Amino acid sequence: MNNYIERVLEATKEKNNEPEFNQAVAEVLKTIEPVVEKNPEFEKQALLERIVEPERIISFRVPWMDDNGKVQVNKGFRVQFNGAIGPYKGGLRFHPSVNQSIMKFLGFEQVFKNALTGLPIGGGKGGSDFDPKGKSDNEIMRFCQSFMNELQRHIGHNLDVPAGDIGVGGREIGYLFGQYRKIKNQYEAGVLTGKGLEYGGSLARKEATGFGLLYFMREMLKANNLDLKGKTVTISGSGNVAIYAAQKAVEFGAKVVAMSDSNGCIHDEQGIDLDYVKELKEVKRARIKEYLAKHPNAKYIENVKGQTPAVYTIKAEVVLPCATQNDINLETAKLLVKNGAIAIGEGANMPTSIEAINYFIENKVLLAPAKAANAGGVATSALEMSQNSMRLSWTFEEVDKKLDGIMTNIFKMCHETAKEYNLGINYVAGANIAAFKKVSSAMIAQGII
């Protein structure tokens, strides 16, 4: 490994006892070695040291009152990682697992993901260890209002534009936006994305990450003389990304046979009834196991702690991890290859460990890396910002067409970069190098800041 990269990785690990963040940094820095080797001036300018250090981390307490009149306290975060190519842009995650390491890893990934879109947006991320599950609408509203009381000091349409992520959907964005509007006493539509259509949201935003993943997959398979038509697909997750990835996969002629949640997975050999999954998850907010109430011939397989998630034990040619980070380890990767997987599409952020990534590439399994393949959500958020700025709205077809074009261009960028650096089908490295070149150029142009 390049000496400069090795020193930065060691220093980052020493300074940050944050496993998810250190993993994300290692995954990027180890793949950009060819660019660093060609540019020795990077070391003199401490470019890598600057690119792995967030520009700003904000943490704050979030007190709120539950329905029993008891005050609860959660921790809130906003990591403004890099603003070299535009205002910080990235989602808010409400989940018990949220901590500074996860916020930094997501913010770091977001910098490169946003750069790949070709749109003028920097990278950031935020959230809280608050868990919306089991909470009433009033409890969620009170939490969101308290969270925004602090967050509003640090965001703005030209400064930092949050969106949704795990645990933050249309309901939460609505409560957050309402509180922001009340505090600021002005209608600043572009300060949050993922808004409702009634107050400045964009058509196709809900579908964007899942649809975008499949547009990338289509292009990746096509470039390798393959097609989605007739392929069997399994999807880890049953949230927003998973649902719309499944919908587009079916439109492209594939058959989705399994989806999951944190407890286990459903396996329907006839093909998943997606309309019913949407009802369970988007309306009833039920567990995926309830699928069997309408489809008793389907199977439900419970997850066993410490073992491969059940959804990955089902044979499939195309596997789409759309749940959470580090879902696929080396053991799971070996099982997927053994079961005939030919392509993996990362709909979640960093769902595959570095060892698993390397195993897929060594075994000629096509891997669509998260920072490229799941960029459709943030790309459409940026399109929402554009519509807000122009005070107009595009049709679903117009937004979807722009999304398709963006994802096609992202794949071309990854493919051409991999080709330029003789990386074969290593689209992980292709994505990292392409994004790094853009961000580093902008940082160098703006001086030592």
C-alpha positions as CSV (number, residue, x, y, z in Angstrom):
1,M,0.0,0.0,0.0
2,N,1.1,3.6,-0.7
3,N,3.0,4.9,2.4
4,Y,0.9,8.1,2.6
5,I,-2.4,6.2,2.5
6,E,-1.1,3.8,5.1
7,R,-0.1,6.6,7.5
8,V,-3.4,8.3,7.1
9,L,-5.3,5.1,7.8
10,E,-3.3,4.4,10.9
11,A,-3.7,8.0,12.2
12,T,-7.4,7.9,11.5
13,K,-7.8,4.7,13.4
14,E,-5.8,6.0,16.3
15,K,-7.8,9.2,16.6
16,N,-11.2,7.6,16.1
17,N,-12.4,4.6,18.1
18,E,-15.3,4.3,15.6
19,P,-15.5,1.0,13.7
20,E,-18.1,1.9,11.1
21,F,-16.3,5.2,10.2
22,N,-12.8,3.5,10.1
23,Q,-14.3,0.8,7.8
24,A,-15.7,3.4,5.4
25,V,-12.4,5.3,5.3
26,A,-10.4,2.2,4.7
27,E,-12.7,1.0,1.9
28,V,-12.3,4.3,0.0
29,L,-8.6,5.1,0.7
30,K,-7.4,1.6,-0.3
31,T,-9.0,1.9,-3.7
32,I,-7.8,5.3,-4.6
33,E,-4.1,4.4,-4.5
34,P,-3.5,4.8,-8.3
35,V,-4.7,8.4,-8.1
36,V,-2.6,9.2,-5.0
37,E,0.5,7.6,-6.6
38,K,0.1,9.9,-9.6
39,N,-0.3,13.0,-7.4
40,P,2.5,13.3,-4.8
41,E,1.4,16.9,-4.1
42,F,-1.6,15.5,-2.2
43,E,0.6,14.6,0.7
44,K,2.2,18.1,0.9
45,Q,-1.3,19.6,1.0
46,A,-2.6,17.0,3.6
47,L,-5.4,16.3,1.2
48,L,-6.3,12.9,2.6
49,E,-6.1,14.1,6.2
50,R,-8.5,16.9,5.3
51,I,-10.9,14.6,3.3
52,V,-11.3,12.2,6.2
53,E,-12.0,14.9,8.8
54,P,-15.5,16.3,9.0
55,E,-15.7,20.1,8.6
56,R,-18.1,20.2,11.5
57,I,-19.8,17.8,14.0
58,I,-22.8,19.0,15.9
59,S,-24.3,16.9,18.8
60,F,-27.1,18.0,21.0
61,R,-29.7,16.7,23.5
62,V,-33.3,16.3,22.4
63,P,-35.7,16.3,25.4
64,W,-39.4,15.4,24.7
65,M,-42.5,14.3,26.6
66,D,-44.1,10.9,26.1
67,D,-47.8,10.3,26.2
68,N,-47.5,9.4,29.9
69,G,-46.2,12.9,30.7
70,K,-42.7,11.7,31.3
71,V,-39.7,13.5,29.8
72,Q,-37.4,11.5,27.7
73,V,-34.0,12.5,26.4
74,N,-32.3,11.4,23.2
75,K,-29.1,12.5,21.5
76,G,-29.1,14.3,18.2
77,F,-26.3,14.7,15.6
78,R,-25.5,16.5,12.4
79,V,-22.2,15.9,10.6
80,Q,-21.4,18.4,8.0
81,F,-18.6,16.5,6.3
82,N,-17.6,18.3,3.1
83,G,-19.0,21.3,1.4
84,A,-16.5,21.7,-1.4
85,I,-19.0,21.2,-4.3
86,G,-22.2,22.5,-2.7
87,P,-24.3,22.7,0.4
88,Y,-24.1,19.8,2.8
89,K,-26.8,17.2,1.7
90,G,-27.7,14.0,3.4
91,G,-30.5,12.3,5.4
92,L,-31.6,12.1,9.0
93,R,-31.7,8.7,10.6
94,F,-33.8,7.9,13.7
95,H,-32.8,4.5,15.0
96,P,-31.4,3.2,18.4
97,S,-28.1,2.2,16.7
98,V,-27.3,5.9,15.8
99,N,-24.0,7.1,17.3
100,Q,-21.2,9.4,16.1
101,S,-19.3,6.6,14.3
102,I,-22.4,5.7,12.2
103,M,-23.1,9.4,11.5
104,K,-19.5,10.0,10.4
105,F,-19.4,6.9,8.2
106,L,-22.7,7.9,6.5
107,G,-21.5,11.5,6.1
108,F,-18.2,10.4,4.6
109,E,-20.0,8.0,2.1
110,Q,-22.4,10.8,1.3
111,V,-19.6,13.1,0.1
112,F,-18.6,10.7,-2.6
113,K,-22.1,9.6,-3.5
114,N,-23.2,13.1,-4.0
115,A,-20.2,13.9,-6.1
116,L,-21.1,11.0,-8.4
117,T,-24.5,12.5,-9.2
118,G,-22.9,15.4,-11.0
119,L,-25.1,17.8,-9.0
120,P,-23.8,20.6,-6.9
121,I,-24.2,19.1,-3.4
122,G,-21.7,18.4,-0.6
123,G,-22.0,15.6,1.9
124,G,-23.5,15.5,5.4
125,K,-25.6,13.2,7.6
126,G,-27.6,13.5,10.8
127,G,-30.0,11.8,13.1
128,S,-30.8,10.5,16.6
129,D,-30.9,7.4,18.7
130,F,-34.6,7.9,19.0
131,D,-36.7,4.9,17.9
132,P,-40.0,5.8,16.2
133,K,-41.2,2.2,16.4
134,G,-44.0,1.8,18.9
135,K,-44.4,5.5,19.4
136,S,-47.6,7.4,18.9
137,D,-48.0,10.1,16.2
138,N,-48.1,12.7,19.0
139,E,-44.9,11.4,20.6
140,I,-43.1,11.4,17.2
141,M,-44.4,15.0,16.5
142,R,-43.1,16.2,19.9
143,F,-39.7,14.5,19.3
144,C,-39.4,16.0,15.8
145,Q,-40.3,19.5,17.1
146,S,-37.7,19.3,19.8
147,F,-35.1,17.9,17.4
148,M,-35.7,20.8,15.0
149,N,-35.5,23.4,17.8
150,E,-31.7,22.8,17.7
151,L,-31.2,21.6,14.2
152,Q,-32.6,24.8,12.7
153,R,-29.6,26.7,13.8
154,H,-27.3,24.7,11.5
155,I,-29.3,24.2,8.3
156,G,-30.6,26.3,5.3
157,H,-31.1,25.9,1.6
158,N,-27.6,27.3,0.8
159,L,-26.0,25.7,3.9
160,D,-27.2,22.2,4.7
161,V,-30.3,20.4,3.4
162,P,-31.3,17.3,5.3
163,A,-33.7,14.6,4.0
164,G,-35.1,11.3,5.3
165,D,-33.4,8.0,6.0
166,I,-34.1,5.0,8.2
167,G,-36.9,5.9,10.6
168,V,-37.5,9.3,8.9
169,G,-40.3,9.2,6.3
170,G,-42.9,11.6,5.1
171,R,-44.6,11.9,8.5
172,E,-41.3,12.9,10.2
173,I,-40.3,15.3,7.5
174,G,-43.6,17.0,7.8
175,Y,-43.3,17.5,11.5
176,L,-39.7,18.7,11.1
177,F,-40.6,21.1,8.3
178,G,-43.6,22.5,10.2
179,Q,-41.4,23.3,13.2
180,Y,-38.7,24.9,11.0
181,R,-41.3,27.1,9.3
182,K,-42.8,28.2,12.7
183,I,-39.3,29.1,14.2
184,K,-38.1,30.9,11.1
185,N,-41.4,32.5,10.3
186,Q,-40.8,32.0,6.6
187,Y,-41.5,29.4,3.9
188,E,-38.0,28.1,2.9
189,A,-39.1,25.1,0.9
190,G,-35.6,24.0,-0.1
191,V,-34.3,23.5,3.5
192,L,-35.6,19.9,3.6
193,T,-36.3,17.3,0.9
194,G,-38.6,14.3,0.9
195,K,-41.4,16.7,1.7
196,G,-45.1,16.0,0.9
197,L,-46.4,16.9,-2.5
198,E,-48.7,19.4,-0.9
199,Y,-45.9,21.6,0.4
200,G,-43.0,21.5,-2.1
201,G,-42.1,17.8,-2.4
202,S,-41.2,16.1,-5.7
203,L,-43.0,13.4,-7.5
204,A,-40.9,10.2,-7.7
205,R,-38.9,11.0,-4.6
206,K,-40.4,8.1,-2.6
207,E,-39.5,5.7,-5.4
208,A,-36.1,7.2,-6.3
209,T,-33.6,5.2,-4.4
210,G,-35.2,1.8,-5.3
211,F,-35.8,2.8,-8.9
212,G,-32.3,4.3,-9.2
213,L,-30.7,1.1,-7.9
214,L,-32.4,-0.9,-10.6
215,Y,-31.4,1.6,-13.3
216,F,-27.8,1.2,-12.2
217,M,-28.2,-2.6,-12.1
218,R,-29.7,-2.6,-15.6
219,E,-26.7,-0.7,-17.0
220,M,-24.2,-2.8,-15.1
221,L,-25.7,-6.1,-16.4
222,K,-26.0,-4.7,-19.9
223,A,-22.3,-3.7,-19.9
224,N,-21.5,-7.4,-19.1
225,N,-23.9,-8.9,-21.6
226,L,-26.5,-9.8,-19.0
227,D,-30.1,-8.9,-18.4
228,L,-32.5,-8.7,-15.5
229,K,-35.3,-10.4,-17.5
230,G,-36.1,-13.8,-16.1
231,K,-33.7,-13.5,-13.1
232,T,-34.6,-14.5,-9.6
233,V,-34.2,-11.7,-7.1
234,T,-34.0,-11.6,-3.3
235,I,-34.1,-8.4,-1.3
236,S,-32.9,-7.7,2.2
237,G,-35.3,-5.2,3.8
238,S,-38.9,-4.2,3.2
239,G,-38.8,-0.5,3.7
240,N,-38.9,2.3,1.1
241,V,-35.8,1.3,-0.9
242,A,-36.6,-2.4,-0.9
243,I,-40.2,-1.9,-2.0
244,Y,-39.5,0.3,-5.0
245,A,-36.4,-1.8,-6.0
246,A,-38.7,-4.8,-6.1
247,Q,-41.3,-2.9,-8.1
248,K,-38.8,-1.8,-10.8
249,A,-37.2,-5.3,-10.8
250,V,-40.5,-6.8,-11.7
251,E,-41.0,-4.1,-14.4
252,F,-37.7,-5.2,-15.9
253,G,-38.9,-8.8,-16.0
254,A,-37.3,-10.3,-12.9
255,K,-39.1,-12.3,-10.2
256,V,-38.7,-11.2,-6.6
257,V,-39.1,-14.2,-4.4
258,A,-37.9,-13.0,-0.9
259,M,-38.0,-9.8,1.2
260,S,-37.2,-9.4,4.9
261,D,-37.3,-7.3,8.0
262,S,-35.1,-7.4,11.1
263,N,-36.9,-10.5,12.5
264,G,-36.8,-12.7,9.4
265,C,-37.8,-13.1,5.8
266,I,-40.7,-14.3,3.6
267,H,-40.1,-16.6,0.7
268,D,-42.8,-16.8,-2.0
269,E,-41.7,-19.0,-5.0
270,Q,-44.6,-17.6,-7.0
271,G,-43.2,-14.1,-6.7
272,I,-43.8,-11.6,-3.9
273,D,-47.2,-9.9,-3.8
274,L,-45.8,-6.4,-3.7
275,D,-49.1,-4.6,-3.2
276,Y,-49.7,-6.5,0.0
277,V,-46.1,-5.8,1.2
278,K,-46.8,-2.1,0.6
279,E,-50.0,-2.3,2.6
280,L,-48.2,-4.1,5.5
281,K,-45.3,-1.7,5.6
282,E,-46.6,1.7,4.4
283,V,-50.1,1.5,5.9
284,K,-50.3,-1.0,8.7
285,R,-46.6,-0.6,9.7
286,A,-46.7,-4.4,10.5
287,R,-44.0,-7.0,10.5
288,I,-43.2,-8.9,7.3
289,K,-44.4,-12.1,8.9
290,E,-47.9,-10.9,8.5
291,Y,-47.6,-11.6,4.8
292,L,-48.6,-15.2,5.5
293,A,-52.0,-14.1,6.6
294,K,-52.9,-13.5,2.9
295,H,-50.4,-15.9,1.4
296,P,-50.3,-19.0,3.6
297,N,-48.4,-21.0,1.0
298,A,-45.4,-18.7,1.4
299,K,-42.7,-19.5,3.9
300,Y,-41.5,-17.4,6.8
301,I,-37.9,-18.0,8.0
302,E,-36.9,-16.5,11.4
303,N,-33.5,-14.9,11.7
304,V,-31.1,-16.6,14.2
305,K,-28.8,-14.3,16.1
306,G,-25.2,-14.7,15.0
307,Q,-26.1,-16.6,11.9
308,T,-26.5,-15.5,8.2
309,P,-29.7,-13.5,7.8
310,A,-32.4,-15.8,6.5
311,V,-33.0,-13.9,3.3
312,Y,-29.5,-14.7,2.1
313,T,-30.0,-18.4,2.5
314,I,-32.5,-18.4,-0.4
315,K,-31.1,-19.1,-3.9
316,A,-31.1,-16.2,-6.3
317,E,-29.2,-14.8,-9.2
318,V,-29.6,-11.1,-8.2
319,V,-29.3,-10.1,-4.5
320,L,-30.2,-6.6,-3.3
321,P,-29.2,-5.7,0.2
322,C,-31.5,-2.8,1.0
323,A,-31.6,-2.9,4.8
324,T,-28.6,-1.7,6.9
325,Q,-24.8,-1.6,7.1
326,N,-22.6,-4.7,7.3
327,D,-25.5,-7.1,6.4
328,I,-23.2,-9.3,4.3
329,N,-20.0,-10.7,5.8
330,L,-17.5,-13.1,4.2
331,E,-19.4,-16.2,5.3
332,T,-22.6,-14.8,3.7
333,A,-20.8,-13.8,0.6
334,K,-19.5,-17.4,0.2
335,L,-23.0,-18.7,0.6
336,L,-24.4,-16.3,-2.0
337,V,-21.8,-17.3,-4.6
338,K,-22.4,-21.0,-3.8
339,N,-26.1,-20.4,-4.4
340,G,-25.5,-18.9,-7.9
341,A,-25.5,-15.2,-7.3
342,I,-24.2,-13.3,-10.4
343,A,-24.9,-9.7,-9.2
344,I,-25.2,-7.8,-5.9
345,G,-26.8,-4.4,-5.8
346,E,-26.2,-2.3,-2.7
347,G,-29.4,-0.4,-1.9
348,A,-28.4,0.2,1.7
349,N,-25.3,2.1,2.8
350,M,-22.2,-0.1,3.2
351,P,-24.1,-3.4,3.6
352,T,-21.1,-5.5,2.5
353,S,-17.9,-5.9,4.5
354,I,-14.6,-5.3,2.8
355,E,-13.8,-9.0,2.9
356,A,-17.1,-9.8,1.3
357,I,-16.6,-7.2,-1.4
358,N,-13.2,-8.7,-2.3
359,Y,-14.6,-12.2,-2.4
360,F,-17.4,-11.1,-4.8
361,I,-14.9,-9.4,-7.1
362,E,-12.5,-12.4,-7.0
363,N,-15.3,-14.7,-8.0
364,K,-16.5,-12.5,-10.9
365,V,-19.7,-11.5,-9.2
366,L,-20.8,-8.1,-10.3
367,L,-21.1,-5.7,-7.4
368,A,-23.0,-2.3,-7.6
369,P,-21.5,-0.2,-4.8
370,A,-23.8,1.7,-2.5
371,K,-22.3,5.1,-3.1
372,A,-23.1,4.8,-6.8
373,A,-26.0,2.4,-6.9
374,N,-28.2,4.0,-4.2
375,A,-27.5,7.6,-5.2
376,G,-31.0,7.9,-6.8
377,G,-32.5,9.2,-3.6
378,V,-30.1,12.1,-3.0
379,A,-30.1,12.8,-6.8
380,T,-33.9,13.2,-6.7
381,S,-33.6,15.3,-3.5
382,A,-31.4,17.6,-5.4
383,L,-34.0,17.7,-8.2
384,E,-36.5,18.6,-5.5
385,M,-34.2,21.5,-4.4
386,S,-34.1,22.7,-8.1
387,Q,-37.9,22.6,-8.3
388,N,-38.2,24.5,-5.0
389,S,-35.7,27.2,-6.3
390,M,-37.7,27.7,-9.5
391,R,-41.1,27.5,-7.7
392,L,-42.4,24.8,-10.1
393,S,-43.0,21.1,-10.1
394,W,-42.1,18.5,-12.7
395,T,-44.3,15.5,-13.6
396,F,-43.5,12.0,-12.4
397,E,-42.3,11.1,-15.9
398,E,-40.0,14.1,-16.1
399,V,-38.4,13.4,-12.7
400,D,-38.1,9.7,-13.4
401,K,-36.5,10.4,-16.8
402,K,-33.9,12.7,-15.2
403,L,-33.3,10.1,-12.5
404,D,-32.7,7.4,-15.1
405,G,-30.3,9.7,-16.9
406,I,-28.3,10.4,-13.8
407,M,-28.0,6.8,-12.8
408,T,-27.0,5.8,-16.3
409,N,-24.3,8.5,-16.2
410,I,-23.1,7.3,-12.8
411,F,-22.6,3.8,-14.0
412,K,-20.8,5.0,-17.1
413,M,-18.5,7.0,-14.9
414,C,-17.8,3.9,-12.7
415,H,-17.3,1.7,-15.7
416,E,-15.0,4.1,-17.6
417,T,-12.9,4.8,-14.5
418,A,-12.5,1.1,-13.8
419,K,-11.5,0.6,-17.5
420,E,-9.0,3.6,-17.3
421,Y,-7.3,2.1,-14.3
422,N,-7.4,-1.5,-15.5
423,L,-9.7,-2.6,-12.6
424,G,-11.9,-5.0,-14.6
425,I,-15.3,-5.3,-13.0
426,N,-14.2,-3.6,-9.7
427,Y,-16.9,-0.9,-9.8
428,V,-16.3,-0.2,-6.1
429,A,-12.9,1.2,-6.9
430,G,-14.2,2.8,-10.1
431,A,-16.9,4.7,-8.1
432,N,-14.4,5.7,-5.3
433,I,-11.8,7.0,-7.8
434,A,-14.3,8.9,-9.9
435,A,-15.8,10.6,-6.9
436,F,-12.5,11.2,-5.1
437,K,-11.1,13.0,-8.2
438,K,-14.0,15.4,-8.3
439,V,-14.0,16.2,-4.6
440,S,-10.2,16.5,-4.4
441,S,-10.1,18.8,-7.4
442,A,-12.7,21.1,-5.8
443,M,-10.8,21.1,-2.5
444,I,-7.5,22.0,-4.2
445,A,-9.1,24.8,-6.2
446,Q,-10.4,26.4,-3.0
447,G,-7.2,26.4,-1.1
448,I,-6.3,25.2,2.3
449,I,-9.6,25.6,4.2
